[in-house]
Amino acid sequence: MKRIMLIVAYDGTNYHGWQMQPNAVTIEQILNEALSGLLSEKIEVIGASRTDAGVHAEGNVAVFDTGTRIPPEKISFAVNRMLPDDIVVQESFEVEPDFHPRKCDSIKTYEYRILNRNFNLPVKGRNSYHFHRKLDIDKMRQGAAYFVGRHDFRNFCSSHTQAKSTVRIIYSFDIDEVGDEIVLTVSGSGFLYNMVRMLTGTLLDVGTGRMAPEKIPGLLAAGERVHSPNTAPARGLTLLGIEYI
């Protein structure tokens, strides 16, 4: 047996997230079915990031064990013929048998795209959030800077999170203007359930003047849940990639 790593890109619009669910179609399910058919053995992939319904990816990571004689680097070419157009394996290669994509130290990078204009553009509707109110980018950058570092993010994740600790490290948080889009790019040691979408929702409040950026340090230091931020829609969020360190 050998362990194969896949780098997977997908448009999450038509799926109920990554993780298998009994009554919904997910990315994990489609990959398992395609790989099992290709390799004529039962395949169950292990994903690095279990993205939510509607969230996209350019570089999610998954591994699986197989006894196939197909060269690891050829598996991506073969399985892509069996996958729908909105799921594409970018690369496949062999890794150590004990490598686990969720138990190794890594840096995950997410991008959130906001279409900031009066009217929506349908061509961008699947991977950006249309927000018509004018946003103060400088204020949003001030707010984002407070998130960088090691903090307890209990005020910026879903109350349903099952993580043992809500402490995470944010290495960088950049905000750029690209035409009429505002692009938030955040890299960290890991992210809690809905965390990036709640950070984005908070920064939208900052950008519209509903919240002063100087309030963010107090929310991070509160030690208890005292903030219920808006959760930005899933469609604007993309997992860009995962770097193992």
The 8 nearest C-alpha neighbors of each residue, nearest first, counted from 0:
[[1, 66, 65, 64, 2, 67, 96, 3],
 [0, 2, 64, 65, 96, 66, 3, 93],
 [1, 3, 64, 96, 63, 94, 93, 65],
 [4, 2, 93, 62, 63, 92, 94, 64],
 [5, 3, 62, 92, 91, 61, 93, 94],
 [4, 6, 91, 61, 60, 90, 7, 62],
 [5, 7, 60, 90, 89, 58, 59, 88],
 [8, 6, 88, 59, 58, 89, 87, 5],
 [9, 7, 57, 56, 87, 58, 86, 88],
 [10, 8, 86, 56, 85, 55, 11, 87],
 [9, 11, 55, 85, 12, 86, 56, 8],
 [10, 12, 53, 55, 54, 14, 13, 9],
 [13, 11, 53, 10, 14, 125, 54, 234],
 [12, 14, 11, 53, 15, 10, 24, 52],
 [15, 13, 25, 11, 16, 24, 12, 52],
 [16, 14, 52, 25, 24, 23, 53, 51],
 [52, 17, 15, 51, 50, 14, 25, 18],
 [16, 18, 26, 49, 50, 27, 25, 51],
 [19, 17, 27, 49, 16, 25, 20, 26],
 [18, 20, 28, 27, 25, 17, 21, 24],
 [19, 21, 23, 22, 18, 25, 24, 15],
 [20, 22, 23, 19, 24, 25, 28, 18],
 [23, 21, 20, 24, 19, 25, 15, 28],
 [24, 22, 20, 21, 15, 25, 14, 19],
 [23, 25, 14, 15, 28, 22, 26, 20],
 [26, 24, 14, 15, 28, 17, 27, 16],
 [27, 25, 17, 29, 28, 30, 16, 14],
 [26, 28, 30, 17, 25, 29, 18, 19],
 [27, 29, 31, 25, 26, 30, 19, 32],
 [28, 30, 32, 26, 31, 27, 33, 25],
 [31, 29, 33, 27, 32, 28, 34, 26],
 [32, 30, 28, 34, 43, 29, 42, 33],
 [31, 33, 35, 29, 30, 34, 36, 28],
 [32, 34, 30, 36, 35, 31, 81, 37],
 [35, 33, 37, 31, 36, 32, 38, 30],
 [34, 36, 41, 42, 40, 32, 38, 39],
 [37, 35, 33, 39, 34, 38, 32, 40],
 [36, 38, 34, 35, 39, 33, 78, 77],
 [37, 39, 35, 40, 36, 34, 67, 65],
 [40, 38, 36, 35, 37, 41, 34, 67],
 [39, 41, 35, 38, 42, 36, 65, 34],
 [42, 40, 35, 43, 39, 31, 34, 38],
 [41, 43, 35, 31, 40, 34, 44, 63],
 [44, 42, 31, 63, 45, 41, 64, 27],
 [43, 45, 63, 62, 61, 46, 42, 31],
 [46, 44, 61, 62, 63, 43, 47, 100],
 [47, 45, 61, 48, 60, 44, 49, 100],
 [46, 48, 100, 101, 60, 61, 49, 59],
 [49, 47, 46, 50, 59, 60, 101, 17],
 [48, 50, 17, 18, 46, 51, 47, 16],
 [49, 51, 17, 16, 48, 54, 52, 18],
 [52, 50, 16, 54, 53, 49, 17, 15],
 [16, 51, 53, 15, 54, 14, 11, 50],
 [52, 54, 11, 12, 233, 234, 51, 14],
 [55, 53, 11, 233, 236, 51, 234, 52],
 [56, 54, 237, 11, 10, 9, 236, 238],
 [57, 55, 238, 237, 8, 9, 58, 59],
 [56, 58, 8, 239, 238, 59, 240, 9],
 [57, 59, 240, 239, 7, 6, 8, 56],
 [58, 60, 7, 6, 56, 240, 57, 8],
 [61, 59, 6, 47, 5, 46, 7, 58],
 [60, 62, 46, 5, 45, 4, 47, 44],
 [63, 61, 4, 45, 3, 44, 5, 2],
 [62, 64, 44, 3, 2, 43, 45, 65],
 [65, 63, 2, 1, 3, 0, 62, 66],
 [66, 64, 0, 67, 1, 2, 63, 42],
 [65, 67, 0, 1, 68, 64, 40, 38],
 [68, 66, 69, 65, 38, 0, 70, 1],
 [67, 69, 70, 66, 71, 65, 38, 0],
 [68, 70, 67, 71, 73, 74, 72, 38],
 [69, 71, 73, 72, 68, 74, 67, 92],
 [72, 70, 92, 73, 74, 93, 91, 69],
 [71, 73, 91, 92, 70, 74, 75, 90],
 [74, 72, 70, 76, 71, 75, 77, 69],
 [73, 75, 77, 76, 71, 72, 78, 91],
 [76, 74, 91, 78, 73, 77, 88, 90],
 [77, 75, 73, 74, 79, 78, 80, 88],
 [78, 76, 74, 75, 79, 80, 73, 81],
 [77, 79, 81, 80, 75, 76, 74, 34],
 [80, 78, 82, 81, 76, 77, 87, 75],
 [79, 81, 78, 77, 82, 76, 83, 75],
 [82, 80, 78, 79, 33, 83, 77, 37],
 [81, 83, 79, 80, 86, 33, 78, 84],
 [84, 82, 85, 86, 81, 87, 79, 80],
 [83, 85, 86, 82, 87, 79, 9, 10],
 [84, 86, 10, 9, 83, 87, 11, 82],
 [87, 85, 9, 84, 83, 8, 82, 10],
 [88, 86, 8, 7, 79, 89, 9, 85],
 [89, 87, 7, 75, 90, 6, 8, 79],
 [90, 88, 6, 7, 87, 75, 8, 91],
 [89, 91, 6, 88, 75, 5, 92, 72],
 [92, 90, 5, 72, 75, 4, 71, 74],
 [91, 93, 71, 72, 4, 3, 94, 90],
 [92, 94, 3, 2, 71, 4, 95, 1],
 [95, 93, 2, 3, 96, 4, 92, 98],
 [94, 96, 98, 97, 2, 93, 1, 3],
 [97, 95, 2, 98, 1, 94, 64, 0],
 [96, 98, 95, 99, 2, 94, 100, 1],
 [99, 97, 95, 96, 100, 94, 103, 2],
 [98, 100, 102, 101, 97, 103, 62, 45],
 [101, 99, 47, 102, 103, 98, 46, 61],
 [102, 100, 47, 99, 103, 46, 48, 104],
 [101, 103, 99, 100, 104, 98, 47, 105],
 [104, 102, 101, 100, 105, 99, 243, 98],
 [105, 103, 244, 243, 102, 106, 188, 101],
 [104, 106, 243, 244, 242, 188, 103, 107],
 [105, 107, 188, 242, 187, 241, 186, 243],
 [108, 106, 241, 186, 187, 240, 189, 188],
 [107, 109, 186, 239, 240, 185, 238, 241],
 [110, 108, 238, 239, 185, 237, 184, 186],
 [109, 111, 184, 237, 183, 236, 238, 185],
 [110, 112, 236, 183, 235, 182, 237, 184],
 [113, 111, 182, 127, 235, 181, 183, 128],
 [114, 112, 128, 181, 127, 180, 115, 129],
 [113, 115, 180, 129, 128, 130, 127, 179],
 [116, 114, 130, 131, 179, 180, 113, 129],
 [117, 115, 131, 118, 114, 179, 130, 119],
 [116, 118, 131, 119, 115, 132, 130, 129],
 [119, 117, 116, 120, 131, 129, 115, 130],
 [118, 120, 129, 121, 117, 116, 124, 114],
 [119, 121, 122, 123, 124, 118, 129, 114],
 [122, 120, 124, 123, 119, 125, 118, 129],
 [121, 123, 120, 124, 125, 119, 126, 127],
 [124, 122, 121, 120, 125, 126, 127, 119],
 [123, 125, 121, 127, 122, 126, 120, 128],
 [124, 126, 123, 234, 127, 12, 122, 235],
 [127, 125, 235, 234, 124, 123, 236, 128],
 [126, 128, 235, 112, 113, 124, 234, 123],
 [127, 129, 113, 235, 114, 130, 112, 234],
 [130, 128, 114, 119, 113, 115, 131, 127],
 [129, 131, 115, 132, 114, 128, 113, 116],
 [130, 132, 117, 116, 115, 129, 133, 118],
 [133, 131, 130, 134, 115, 207, 116, 117],
 [132, 134, 131, 135, 207, 115, 116, 206],
 [133, 135, 206, 207, 136, 132, 203, 115],
 [136, 134, 206, 138, 137, 139, 207, 133],
 [137, 135, 139, 138, 134, 140, 206, 174],
 [136, 138, 140, 139, 135, 141, 206, 142],
 [139, 137, 141, 140, 136, 135, 206, 142],
 [138, 140, 136, 142, 206, 141, 137, 202],
 [141, 139, 143, 137, 142, 138, 136, 144],
 [140, 142, 138, 144, 139, 143, 212, 137],
 [141, 143, 212, 139, 140, 144, 145, 138],
 [142, 144, 140, 145, 146, 141, 172, 139],
 [143, 145, 141, 146, 142, 147, 140, 172],
 [146, 144, 143, 147, 142, 216, 215, 141],
 [147, 145, 144, 143, 148, 169, 142, 150],
 [146, 148, 169, 144, 145, 170, 171, 172],
 [149, 147, 169, 168, 170, 150, 146, 145],
 [148, 150, 168, 167, 169, 166, 147, 151],
 [151, 149, 166, 167, 152, 148, 168, 219],
 [150, 152, 166, 165, 153, 219, 167, 149],
 [153, 151, 155, 154, 165, 166, 150, 219],
 [152, 154, 155, 165, 151, 156, 224, 223],
 [155, 153, 224, 152, 226, 156, 225, 218],
 [156, 154, 152, 153, 194, 197, 198, 228],
 [157, 155, 194, 193, 192, 153, 191, 154],
 [156, 158, 159, 160, 192, 193, 155, 194],
 [157, 159, 160, 156, 153, 192, 161, 154],
 [160, 158, 157, 161, 192, 156, 162, 193],
 [159, 161, 192, 157, 158, 162, 191, 156],
 [162, 160, 159, 163, 192, 158, 164, 191],
 [161, 163, 164, 160, 165, 191, 192, 159],
 [164, 162, 161, 165, 160, 166, 191, 153],
 [165, 163, 162, 166, 167, 151, 161, 153],
 [164, 166, 153, 151, 152, 167, 162, 163],
 [167, 165, 151, 150, 164, 152, 149, 168],
 [166, 168, 149, 150, 188, 189, 165, 151],
 [169, 167, 149, 148, 188, 187, 170, 150],
 [168, 170, 187, 147, 148, 171, 186, 149],
 [171, 169, 187, 186, 147, 148, 168, 172],
 [172, 170, 186, 185, 169, 147, 173, 187],
 [171, 173, 185, 184, 143, 186, 147, 144],
 [174, 172, 184, 183, 185, 171, 175, 140],
 [173, 175, 183, 182, 140, 184, 181, 172],
 [176, 174, 182, 181, 177, 173, 183, 136],
 [175, 177, 181, 180, 178, 182, 179, 174],
 [178, 176, 180, 179, 181, 175, 182, 114],
 [177, 179, 180, 176, 181, 114, 115, 175],
 [178, 180, 115, 177, 114, 116, 181, 176],
 [181, 179, 114, 177, 113, 178, 115, 176],
 [180, 182, 176, 113, 175, 112, 177, 114],
 [183, 181, 112, 175, 174, 111, 180, 176],
 [182, 184, 174, 111, 110, 173, 112, 185],
 [185, 183, 110, 173, 172, 109, 174, 182],
 [184, 186, 172, 109, 108, 171, 173, 110],
 [187, 185, 108, 171, 107, 170, 169, 106],
 [188, 186, 169, 170, 189, 106, 168, 107],
 [187, 189, 106, 168, 105, 167, 107, 169],
 [190, 188, 187, 107, 167, 191, 106, 168],
 [189, 191, 194, 192, 167, 195, 187, 188],
 [190, 192, 194, 156, 193, 160, 189, 165],
 [191, 193, 194, 160, 156, 157, 190, 159],
 [194, 192, 196, 156, 195, 157, 197, 191],
 [195, 193, 156, 191, 197, 192, 155, 196],
 [196, 194, 198, 197, 193, 199, 190, 109],
 [195, 197, 231, 199, 230, 193, 194, 198],
 [198, 196, 230, 200, 194, 199, 195, 155],
 [197, 199, 195, 201, 200, 196, 194, 155],
 [200, 198, 196, 202, 197, 201, 195, 203],
 [201, 199, 229, 197, 203, 231, 230, 202],
 [200, 202, 204, 198, 203, 199, 228, 197],
 [203, 201, 205, 199, 204, 200, 139, 206],
 [202, 204, 206, 200, 205, 201, 199, 207],
 [205, 203, 209, 201, 202, 207, 206, 210],
 [206, 204, 210, 202, 208, 203, 207, 211],
 [205, 207, 135, 134, 203, 139, 204, 208],
 [208, 206, 204, 134, 205, 209, 203, 135],
 [209, 207, 205, 210, 206, 204, 211, 135],
 [208, 210, 204, 207, 205, 211, 206, 203],
 [211, 209, 205, 208, 204, 212, 214, 207],
 [210, 212, 213, 214, 205, 208, 209, 215],
 [213, 211, 142, 214, 215, 205, 141, 210],
 [212, 214, 211, 215, 216, 142, 217, 141],
 [215, 213, 212, 217, 211, 216, 218, 210],
 [214, 216, 218, 217, 213, 212, 219, 145],
 [217, 215, 219, 218, 214, 220, 145, 213],
 [216, 218, 220, 215, 219, 214, 221, 213],
 [217, 219, 215, 221, 216, 220, 214, 154],
 [218, 220, 216, 217, 221, 151, 215, 152],
 [219, 221, 217, 218, 222, 216, 151, 150],
 [222, 220, 218, 223, 219, 217, 225, 224],
 [223, 221, 220, 224, 219, 151, 153, 218],
 [224, 222, 221, 225, 153, 154, 220, 218],
 [223, 225, 154, 226, 153, 222, 221, 227],
 [226, 224, 223, 154, 227, 218, 221, 222],
 [227, 225, 154, 224, 228, 218, 155, 223],
 [226, 228, 229, 225, 154, 155, 224, 197],
 [229, 227, 201, 197, 226, 200, 230, 155],
 [228, 230, 200, 197, 231, 201, 227, 196],
 [229, 231, 197, 200, 196, 228, 232, 193],
 [230, 232, 196, 200, 199, 229, 197, 233],
 [233, 231, 234, 235, 230, 128, 196, 236],
 [232, 234, 54, 53, 235, 236, 231, 52],
 [233, 235, 126, 53, 236, 54, 232, 127],
 [234, 236, 127, 126, 128, 112, 111, 233],
 [237, 235, 111, 54, 234, 233, 110, 55],
 [236, 238, 55, 56, 110, 109, 239, 54],
 [239, 237, 56, 109, 240, 57, 108, 55],
 [240, 238, 57, 58, 109, 108, 237, 56],
 [239, 241, 58, 108, 238, 59, 107, 57],
 [240, 242, 107, 106, 108, 243, 105, 58],
 [241, 243, 106, 105, 244, 107, 240, 108],
 [244, 242, 105, 104, 106, 241, 103, 100],
 [243, 105, 104, 242, 106, 103, 241, 188]]
